[in-house]
Amino acid sequence: MIVSGDVGGTKTLLGVFEPAAPRPRLVATHEYATAEYGSFVEILDEFERADSARAIDAVVVGVAGPVVGNAARLTNITWDITAAEIVQRLGVRRVQLLNDLHALASSVDVLTADEVVVLQEGTPRADGNAAVIAAGTGLGQAVLHRVGGRLCPAASEGGHADFAARTDRELELVKMLRERFGRAEVEQVLSGPGLVNLHRFTHRGGQCEMLEGVDEAEAPARISQAGLSGRCQQCADALRMFVSAYGAEAGNLALRGMATSGVYVGGGIAPKILPALKTGVFMDAFVTKEPMRELLERVPVKVILNPEAGLIGAAVHAQSLITRV
């Protein structure tokens, strides 16, 4: 059996899979609220109590942070995770940590048509690269390089790159972010906390009744709901700014990776704001990059709907550890 993990700042998923080509078959899923545990080992302890009867052949865990030497420090929660502690706790020889976007990117070749929504059909090239961008608690990015006919994911920490303002208004946003954080990075705009920053920007000098009595963790969802429904025009403005910046950054990633096979938009936010992504604001920002507009209009763009795509991708990678000669 295979165990895969998707460790994020908000929730952690662990899945048990049976090997099957090309997509491992899901047997069981376990979900944990990340912040309720002091370490990943504590989650493993609970997981083992719940699912201890199966013999495990490989473990691959995607984590929201940089992975160096099979060890990781999570960006949005104060955890360190190492492959060595997983080996020791579960007694499994084949263990690997991946950046969470590396894991998510490993799923794109096995996702079915009903697990994605097309924003732009484009004209995919069979010899091209692909890319994944995912906003949630943070922002992740990965490029999939075409090597020997296969797409091979390469992780990045592109979410922590500098935010590129395109308009005078976004320059004002950058000024606010610099005053608050010292610098303006992409994740401070494109993430759950980033949406709160945009809300703060559009509500400068005024209060918002949509957030009265709402804790910090629930604020992004409340802003999105108010923006989608039109109940608060400043929330709607914040959401439009978010969607436009998201499309622009996705287009930047497509250019940097020459993602002519497609760009996949993952993470927890995109499926929840799908009506806003379909308005044309996202795709307009994606393609408005002269002289590269024609190139970008040929890039397929899809939103990943399956919330377990990262778990599936980690399982796909784990399966390759078993079959690798």
C-alpha positions as CSV (number, residue, x, y, z in Angstrom):
1,M,0.0,0.0,0.0
2,I,0.9,3.6,-0.5
3,V,0.5,6.5,2.0
4,S,0.5,10.0,0.7
5,G,0.1,13.3,2.5
6,D,-0.8,16.9,1.8
7,V,0.3,19.1,4.7
8,G,-1.0,22.7,4.5
9,G,-1.2,25.6,6.9
10,T,-4.9,25.0,7.5
11,K,-5.5,21.3,7.0
12,T,-3.5,18.1,6.6
13,L,-4.7,15.1,4.5
14,L,-3.4,11.6,4.6
15,G,-4.5,9.0,2.1
16,V,-4.1,5.3,1.7
17,F,-3.9,4.1,-1.9
18,E,-3.5,0.8,-3.7
19,P,-1.0,0.9,-6.6
20,A,-2.7,1.1,-10.0
21,A,-1.7,2.4,-13.3
22,P,-1.7,5.3,-14.1
23,R,-3.5,6.5,-11.0
24,P,-3.4,4.8,-7.6
25,R,-6.7,3.8,-6.2
26,L,-7.8,5.7,-3.1
27,V,-8.8,3.4,-0.2
28,A,-9.1,5.8,2.7
29,T,-8.6,9.5,3.5
30,H,-8.0,11.1,6.9
31,E,-8.3,14.8,7.5
32,Y,-6.7,16.8,10.4
33,A,-6.8,20.5,11.4
34,T,-3.1,21.3,11.2
35,A,-3.0,24.0,13.9
36,E,-4.5,21.6,16.4
37,Y,-1.3,19.5,16.4
38,G,2.1,20.3,17.7
39,S,4.0,18.4,15.0
40,F,3.5,16.1,12.0
41,V,4.5,13.2,14.2
42,E,1.5,13.8,16.4
43,I,-0.7,13.4,13.3
44,L,1.2,10.3,12.3
45,D,0.4,8.8,15.7
46,E,-3.3,9.4,15.3
47,F,-3.2,8.1,11.7
48,E,-1.5,4.9,12.8
49,R,-4.1,4.3,15.5
50,A,-6.8,4.7,12.9
51,D,-5.2,2.8,10.1
52,S,-2.5,0.5,11.4
53,A,-3.5,-2.8,9.8
54,R,-2.0,-2.1,6.3
55,A,1.6,-2.9,5.2
56,I,3.0,0.3,3.8
57,D,5.5,0.2,0.8
58,A,6.1,3.9,0.3
59,V,5.2,7.3,1.8
60,V,5.3,10.6,0.0
61,V,4.2,13.8,1.7
62,G,3.7,17.2,0.1
63,V,4.4,20.1,2.4
64,A,3.7,23.8,2.1
65,G,7.3,25.0,2.3
66,P,10.7,24.5,0.7
67,V,12.1,20.9,0.8
68,V,15.9,20.6,1.1
69,G,17.7,17.3,1.8
70,N,14.4,15.5,2.4
71,A,13.5,17.9,5.2
72,A,11.2,20.9,5.3
73,R,10.2,23.9,7.4
74,L,6.6,24.9,6.8
75,T,6.1,28.5,5.8
76,N,2.7,29.2,7.4
77,I,3.0,27.1,10.5
78,T,6.0,26.6,12.8
79,W,6.7,22.9,12.0
80,D,9.7,21.1,10.8
81,I,9.2,17.8,9.0
82,T,11.8,15.2,8.0
83,A,11.7,12.0,6.1
84,A,13.9,10.4,8.8
85,E,11.1,10.9,11.5
86,I,8.5,9.4,9.2
87,V,10.8,6.4,8.6
88,Q,11.3,6.0,12.3
89,R,7.6,6.4,13.1
90,L,6.1,4.2,10.4
91,G,9.1,1.8,9.8
92,V,8.9,2.4,6.0
93,R,12.1,2.5,3.9
94,R,10.8,4.5,0.9
95,V,9.9,8.0,2.2
96,Q,10.1,11.3,0.3
97,L,9.1,14.8,1.1
98,L,7.9,17.1,-1.8
99,N,7.0,20.7,-1.9
100,D,3.1,20.7,-2.0
101,L,3.1,22.2,-5.5
102,H,5.4,19.5,-6.8
103,A,2.9,17.0,-5.4
104,L,-0.1,18.8,-6.9
105,A,1.7,19.1,-10.2
106,S,2.2,15.3,-10.2
107,S,-1.5,14.9,-10.4
108,V,-2.3,16.8,-13.6
109,D,-1.6,13.9,-16.0
110,V,-4.1,11.7,-14.2
111,L,-7.0,14.1,-13.5
112,T,-10.2,13.3,-15.3
113,A,-12.3,15.8,-17.3
114,D,-14.9,16.2,-14.5
115,E,-12.1,17.1,-12.0
116,V,-11.2,20.3,-13.9
117,V,-13.1,23.4,-15.4
118,V,-11.7,24.9,-18.5
119,L,-11.2,28.7,-18.5
120,Q,-9.5,28.7,-21.9
121,E,-9.4,25.8,-24.3
122,G,-6.3,27.0,-26.1
123,T,-4.3,24.6,-28.3
124,P,-2.1,22.4,-26.2
125,R,1.3,21.3,-27.5
126,A,2.3,17.7,-26.9
127,D,5.9,18.8,-26.7
128,G,5.3,21.7,-24.3
129,N,5.8,22.3,-20.7
130,A,3.0,22.9,-18.2
131,A,2.6,24.9,-15.0
132,V,0.5,24.9,-11.8
133,I,-0.4,27.9,-9.6
134,A,-2.4,27.5,-6.4
135,A,-3.6,30.1,-3.9
136,G,-4.8,28.9,-0.5
137,T,-3.4,29.6,2.9
138,G,-0.3,30.6,0.9
139,L,0.6,30.7,-2.8
140,G,2.4,27.9,-4.6
141,Q,3.9,27.6,-8.1
142,A,5.5,24.8,-10.0
143,V,6.6,24.2,-13.6
144,L,6.4,20.8,-15.3
145,H,9.3,20.4,-17.8
146,R,8.8,18.1,-20.7
147,V,11.6,15.6,-20.5
148,G,11.6,12.5,-22.8
149,G,8.0,13.0,-23.6
150,R,7.0,13.1,-19.9
151,L,6.0,16.1,-17.7
152,C,8.4,16.3,-14.8
153,P,7.5,18.8,-12.0
154,A,10.0,21.2,-10.5
155,A,9.0,23.0,-7.3
156,S,9.6,26.7,-6.6
157,E,9.0,29.3,-4.0
158,G,7.7,31.7,-6.5
159,G,4.9,32.8,-4.2
160,H,7.4,34.7,-2.2
161,A,8.7,36.6,-5.3
162,D,8.0,40.4,-5.5
163,F,4.5,41.4,-6.5
164,A,4.5,43.2,-9.9
165,A,2.1,46.1,-9.9
166,R,0.5,46.8,-13.3
167,T,-1.6,49.9,-12.6
168,D,-1.4,53.1,-10.5
169,R,-3.9,51.5,-8.1
170,E,-1.8,48.4,-7.7
171,L,1.2,50.7,-7.0
172,E,-0.9,52.2,-4.2
173,L,-1.5,48.6,-2.9
174,V,2.3,47.9,-3.0
175,K,2.9,51.1,-0.9
176,M,0.4,49.8,1.7
177,L,2.0,46.4,1.7
178,R,5.5,47.8,2.1
179,E,4.4,50.0,5.0
180,R,2.8,47.0,6.7
181,F,5.3,44.2,5.9
182,G,8.5,45.8,4.7
183,R,8.1,44.5,1.1
184,A,5.3,43.4,-1.2
185,E,5.4,39.8,-2.2
186,V,2.9,37.9,-4.4
187,E,1.6,35.8,-1.6
188,Q,0.6,38.9,0.3
189,V,-2.0,39.5,-2.5
190,L,-2.8,36.0,-3.8
191,S,-3.7,33.9,-0.8
192,G,-6.4,33.8,1.9
193,P,-4.5,36.4,4.0
194,G,-3.8,38.2,0.7
195,L,-7.5,38.6,0.1
196,V,-7.8,40.1,3.6
197,N,-5.0,42.6,2.6
198,L,-7.0,43.6,-0.5
199,H,-10.1,44.0,1.6
200,R,-8.1,46.2,3.9
201,F,-7.0,48.2,0.9
202,T,-10.4,48.7,-0.6
203,H,-11.9,49.6,2.8
204,R,-9.3,52.2,3.8
205,G,-11.0,54.7,6.1
206,G,-14.1,52.6,6.7
207,Q,-15.4,49.5,8.4
208,C,-17.0,46.5,6.8
209,E,-20.0,44.9,8.5
210,M,-19.3,41.7,6.6
211,L,-16.4,41.0,9.0
212,E,-18.1,41.9,12.3
213,G,-17.6,39.1,14.7
214,V,-15.6,37.0,12.2
215,D,-12.3,35.5,13.2
216,E,-9.2,35.8,11.1
217,A,-9.4,32.3,9.6
218,E,-13.0,32.8,8.3
219,A,-12.4,36.3,6.9
220,P,-11.3,35.3,3.4
221,A,-14.4,33.2,2.8
222,R,-16.7,35.9,4.1
223,I,-15.0,38.5,1.8
224,S,-15.4,36.1,-1.2
225,Q,-19.0,35.5,-0.4
226,A,-19.8,39.1,0.0
227,G,-18.0,40.0,-3.2
228,L,-19.7,37.2,-5.2
229,S,-23.1,38.2,-3.9
230,G,-22.6,42.0,-4.3
231,R,-23.6,42.6,-0.7
232,C,-20.6,44.8,-0.2
233,Q,-19.2,46.8,-3.1
234,Q,-15.7,47.2,-1.5
235,C,-15.6,43.4,-1.0
236,A,-16.6,42.9,-4.7
237,D,-13.8,45.4,-5.6
238,A,-11.3,43.4,-3.5
239,L,-12.3,40.2,-5.2
240,R,-12.0,41.7,-8.6
241,M,-8.5,42.9,-7.8
242,F,-7.7,39.4,-6.5
243,V,-8.9,37.7,-9.7
244,S,-7.1,40.1,-11.9
245,A,-3.8,39.8,-10.1
246,Y,-4.3,36.0,-10.1
247,G,-4.7,35.9,-13.8
248,A,-1.7,38.2,-14.3
249,E,0.5,36.0,-12.1
250,A,-0.7,32.8,-13.9
251,G,0.2,34.4,-17.2
252,N,3.7,35.4,-15.8
253,L,4.2,31.8,-14.8
254,A,3.1,30.5,-18.2
255,L,5.7,32.8,-19.8
256,R,8.5,31.9,-17.4
257,G,7.9,28.2,-17.9
258,M,6.8,28.3,-21.6
259,A,3.7,26.3,-20.4
260,T,2.3,25.6,-23.9
261,S,0.8,22.3,-22.7
262,G,-1.4,24.1,-20.2
263,V,-1.7,26.1,-16.9
264,Y,-3.6,24.5,-14.0
265,V,-5.1,26.7,-11.3
266,G,-5.2,24.7,-8.0
267,G,-5.6,25.4,-4.3
268,G,-8.5,25.9,-2.1
269,I,-9.7,29.3,-3.2
270,A,-10.2,28.9,-7.0
271,P,-13.2,26.4,-6.8
272,K,-14.9,28.7,-4.3
273,I,-14.7,31.8,-6.5
274,L,-15.3,30.0,-9.8
275,P,-18.0,32.4,-10.9
276,A,-15.5,35.3,-10.5
277,L,-12.9,33.4,-12.5
278,K,-15.3,32.9,-15.3
279,T,-16.2,36.6,-15.8
280,G,-13.2,37.2,-18.1
281,V,-11.2,39.3,-15.7
282,F,-8.8,36.4,-14.9
283,M,-8.2,35.5,-18.6
284,D,-8.0,39.1,-19.7
285,A,-5.1,39.7,-17.2
286,F,-3.6,36.3,-18.2
287,V,-3.3,37.2,-21.9
288,T,-2.7,41.0,-21.8
289,K,1.1,40.7,-22.1
290,E,2.1,42.2,-25.4
291,P,4.0,41.1,-27.5
292,M,3.2,37.6,-26.0
293,R,-0.6,37.8,-26.2
294,E,-1.0,35.4,-29.2
295,L,1.2,32.8,-27.5
296,L,-0.8,33.1,-24.3
297,E,-4.1,32.8,-26.1
298,R,-3.0,29.3,-27.2
299,V,-2.3,28.1,-23.7
300,P,-5.0,25.9,-22.2
301,V,-6.0,27.1,-18.7
302,K,-7.9,24.8,-16.3
303,V,-9.1,25.1,-12.7
304,I,-8.6,22.0,-10.6
305,L,-11.8,21.1,-8.7
306,N,-10.7,18.0,-6.8
307,P,-9.6,19.1,-3.3
308,E,-7.6,15.9,-3.0
309,A,-5.5,16.5,-6.1
310,G,-2.3,17.1,-4.0
311,L,-2.9,13.9,-2.2
312,I,-3.3,12.0,-5.5
313,G,-0.2,13.6,-6.9
314,A,1.8,12.5,-3.9
315,A,0.5,9.0,-4.4
316,V,1.5,9.0,-8.1
317,H,5.0,10.0,-7.0
318,A,5.0,7.3,-4.3
319,Q,4.0,4.7,-6.8
320,S,7.0,5.7,-9.0
321,L,9.3,5.0,-6.0
322,I,7.9,1.4,-5.9
323,T,8.2,0.8,-9.6
324,R,11.5,2.6,-10.1
325,V,14.3,0.2,-11.0
